[in-house]
């Protein structure tokens, strides 16, 4: 309903522009994610997938736009522009959401009719966030364990043609012989999550490049034992055309629906889909919450 309202607003906006051919114009470039000095690098890699922006002018919603974009503002003179980074929640393109853990870009503009002002929006993670990060740069000390009952294992990869961040990435190679994989965060203080708050935003970020599907999920421990909660499947890409993608997975619903849990661990599960050997590369696995 909220997105429908936004699209209705955009229709009205451009209808008004048609009837009033002298708007001021604002051209908004693509997002840049910068380091927050107060976090001292705790946020890990600065990879992001903020493809859209939620735009307000003087407190009034202008709309949600895919960047870069050039938008009309039916005003002139001083104007306060507030731009919010937007994600596709759980990788669903129809579900656009302001990412709660990064700052808006605020700027005061002097709008002039029929002239264009170019805005280069920047954002950073907010202060006072908690981060859990696995960037696979330490080839001998992963925060994920491979289940020995499954044939494939998570190994260190650093092929320059695939490497985008740091010195390495995690790699899972599947074939008819190594046909399945299960990995989960270590059963240690650094792999068991006990401080997630019910009703609060919690996100899992993953960068991935894959020719085989892989399922993300949570292992919940409670008084009755262990419960697995499958989350999002990252579908395989066509071999030879695969690229690095990033997804933001919302964990709040599962956590809020399991108020009696003791703790959680992340897991990754994959089964060979046949044909030629397939690879799953992952990097910058990150849990973010307040």
C-alpha positions in Angstrom: 0.0 0.0 0.0 2.9 2.4 0.8 4.6 1.8 -2.5 1.2 2.3 -4.3 1.0 5.6 -2.6 4.5 6.5 -3.7 3.7 5.7 -7.3 0.5 7.7 -7.1 2.6 10.6 -5.9 5.0 10.2 -8.7 2.2 10.2 -11.2 0.8 13.4 -9.7 4.3 14.9 -9.7 5.0 14.4 -13.4 1.5 15.4 -14.3 2.1 18.7 -12.5 5.4 19.1 -14.4 3.6 18.6 -17.7 1.2 21.4 -16.7 4.0 23.5 -15.3 7.0 23.3 -17.7 9.3 25.3 -15.5 10.4 23.1 -12.6 13.8 23.1 -10.9 15.8 19.9 -11.6 17.9 17.8 -9.3 20.1 15.1 -10.8 21.1 12.5 -8.2 24.1 10.3 -8.9 24.7 6.7 -7.6 25.4 6.1 -3.9 28.8 6.0 -2.3 29.2 4.1 1.0 32.0 5.7 3.1 33.7 4.5 6.3 32.4 5.9 9.6 35.5 6.9 11.5 33.9 6.4 14.8 33.4 2.6 14.0 37.2 2.1 13.6 36.7 -0.3 10.7 34.3 -2.6 12.6 31.8 -2.4 9.7 34.1 -4.4 7.4 33.9 -4.0 3.7 32.1 -1.0 2.2 30.3 -3.1 -0.4 26.7 -2.1 -0.9 23.6 -2.5 -3.1 21.8 0.8 -2.6 20.4 1.1 -6.1 17.5 3.4 -5.1 16.8 6.5 -3.0 13.9 7.7 -1.0 13.8 11.5 -1.5 12.2 14.2 0.6 12.3 18.0 -0.2 11.5 20.3 2.8 9.9 17.4 4.6 7.6 16.4 1.7 8.1 13.0 0.0 9.0 13.4 -3.6 9.3 9.6 -4.4 11.5 6.5 -4.6 13.9 6.5 -7.6 16.4 4.2 -9.1 19.7 6.0 -9.3 21.1 7.8 -11.2 18.0 9.9 -11.8 17.0 13.4 -12.8 13.8 14.6 -11.0 11.8 17.8 -11.1 11.1 19.9 -8.0 8.1 22.2 -8.3 9.8 24.9 -6.2 12.6 27.4 -6.3 15.0 29.0 -3.8 16.3 27.4 -0.7 15.3 23.7 -0.2 16.3 21.0 2.3 16.8 17.7 0.5 17.0 14.5 2.5 17.9 11.3 0.6 17.7 7.9 2.1 19.5 4.7 0.8 17.1 2.0 -0.2 17.5 -1.8 -0.4 15.5 -4.5 -1.9 14.3 -6.3 1.3 15.3 -10.0 1.2 16.3 -9.5 -2.5 12.7 -8.8 -3.6 12.6 -6.1 -6.2 9.0 -5.1 -5.3 9.9 -4.5 -1.7 11.9 -1.3 -1.4 12.9 -0.3 2.1 15.1 2.4 3.6 18.0 0.6 5.1 17.9 1.3 8.8 21.6 1.1 9.6 23.0 3.8 7.3 22.7 7.6 7.4 20.6 9.8 5.1 22.3 12.3 2.9 21.1 15.8 3.8 21.9 18.9 1.7 20.5 22.4 1.3 20.1 23.5 -2.3 19.3 26.8 -4.0 16.8 25.7 -6.6 16.5 27.7 -9.9 13.7 27.1 -12.4 14.9 25.3 -15.5 18.3 24.7 -14.1 19.8 21.4 -12.9 21.8 20.8 -9.7 23.9 17.6 -9.5 23.9 15.8 -6.2 26.5 13.1 -5.3 24.9 11.3 -2.4 27.2 9.7 0.3 26.3 7.6 3.3 27.9 5.6 6.0 26.9 3.1 8.7 25.4 4.8 11.8 27.2 4.9 15.2 26.5 2.5 18.0 25.9 -0.5 15.8 27.0 -4.1 16.5 28.7 -6.0 13.6 29.6 -9.6 13.1 31.8 -9.9 10.0 33.4 -12.8 8.1 35.4 -11.5 5.2 37.5 -14.7 4.6 40.8 -12.8 4.6 42.2 -15.2 7.2 42.7 -18.4 5.2 43.2 -20.5 8.3 40.5 -19.2 10.6 37.0 -19.1 9.2 34.0 -18.3 11.4 32.1 -21.0 9.6 32.6 -24.8 10.1 31.9 -27.3 7.3 29.7 -30.2 8.4 31.8 -33.4 8.0 28.7 -35.4 7.1 28.5 -33.4 3.9 30.9 -34.0 1.0 31.8 -30.4 0.0 33.7 -28.0 2.2 34.1 -24.2 2.5 37.7 -23.3 1.4 39.7 -20.2 0.9 39.7 -18.7 -2.6 41.7 -15.7 -3.9 41.7 -16.0 -7.7 42.4 -12.4 -8.9 39.7 -12.6 -11.6 37.1 -13.1 -8.9 38.6 -11.2 -6.0 36.8 -7.9 -5.2 37.5 -7.2 -1.6 40.4 -7.9 0.8 42.7 -10.8 0.2 40.2 -13.7 -0.1 36.7 -15.1 -0.3 34.9 -18.3 0.7 34.5 -20.9 -2.0 32.3 -24.0 -2.2 32.9 -26.3 -5.1 30.1 -28.8 -6.0 30.2 -31.8 -8.3 28.7 -35.3 -8.7 31.3 -36.5 -6.2 31.1 -33.5 -3.8 27.3 -33.1 -4.2 26.2 -31.3 -1.0 27.4 -28.8 1.5 26.3 -27.6 5.0 28.2 -25.0 6.9 27.3 -23.1 10.1 28.9 -20.5 12.3 31.2 -21.9 14.9 29.8 -23.1 18.2 31.9 -20.6 20.0 31.4 -17.1 21.4 32.2 -15.7 17.9 29.6 -17.8 16.1 26.7 -18.0 18.5 24.3 -15.0 18.7 22.7 -14.4 22.0 22.1 -10.6 22.0 19.5 -10.1 19.3 16.5 -8.1 20.5 12.9 -9.0 19.7 11.2 -6.4 17.5 14.5 -4.7 16.5 16.0 -4.6 13.0 18.6 -7.3 12.4 20.1 -7.9 8.9 22.3 -10.4 7.3 24.4 -9.1 4.4 26.1 -11.4 1.9 28.0 -10.8 -1.3 27.8 -13.8 -3.5 28.8 -15.1 -7.0 27.4 -18.5 -7.8 26.4 -21.0 -10.4 24.5 -23.2 -7.9 21.8 -22.3 -5.6 22.5 -21.9 -1.8 20.1 -21.6 1.0 20.7 -19.2 4.0 19.1 -19.9 7.4 19.2 -19.8 11.1 19.8 -22.6 13.6 17.7 -21.8 16.8 18.5 -23.4 20.1 15.7 -23.5 22.7 14.5 -25.6 25.6 13.1 -28.3 23.2 16.4 -28.6 21.3 17.4 -27.3 17.9 15.1 -25.8 15.1 16.3 -24.9 11.6 14.7 -21.8 10.0 15.4 -21.7 6.2 15.6 -18.1 5.1 16.4 -17.0 1.5 17.7 -19.1 -1.4 20.3 -17.4 -3.6 19.6 -18.8 -7.0 22.5 -19.9 -9.2 23.6 -17.7 -12.1 24.3 -18.8 -15.6 27.8 -20.1 -16.0 30.1 -17.6 -17.7 27.8 -14.8 -16.9 27.9 -14.8 -13.1 28.7 -11.5 -11.3 29.0 -10.5 -7.7 25.7 -9.7 -6.1 24.7 -8.4 -2.7 21.6 -9.3 -0.7 20.1 -7.9 2.6 18.2 -10.6 4.5 15.8 -9.5 7.2 16.2 -11.6 10.3 13.7 -9.8 12.5 10.7 -11.9 11.7 12.3 -15.2 12.7 13.8 -13.7 15.9 10.6 -12.0 16.9 8.7 -15.3 16.3 11.0 -17.3 18.6 11.0 -15.3 21.9 12.0 -18.4 24.0 15.2 -19.1 22.0 18.5 -19.3 23.8 20.7 -18.4 20.8 21.1 -18.6 17.0 23.7 -19.6 14.5 23.9 -18.9 10.8 23.9 -21.8 8.3 24.5 -22.2 4.5 23.1 -25.3 2.7 23.6 -26.3 -0.9 23.0 -29.4 -3.1 24.6 -30.0 -6.5 22.2 -29.2 -9.4 23.9 -31.4 -12.0 25.9 -30.9 -15.1 29.3 -29.4 -15.0 31.0 -28.7 -11.6 29.6 -25.6 -10.0 31.1 -23.0 -7.6 29.6 -20.7 -4.9 31.7 -17.8 -3.9 30.7 -15.7 -0.8 32.3 -12.7 0.9 31.5 -10.0 3.4 29.1 -12.0 5.4 27.9 -9.5 7.9 25.2 -9.4 10.7 24.2 -5.8 11.6 22.0 -4.7 14.5 21.7 -2.2 17.3 
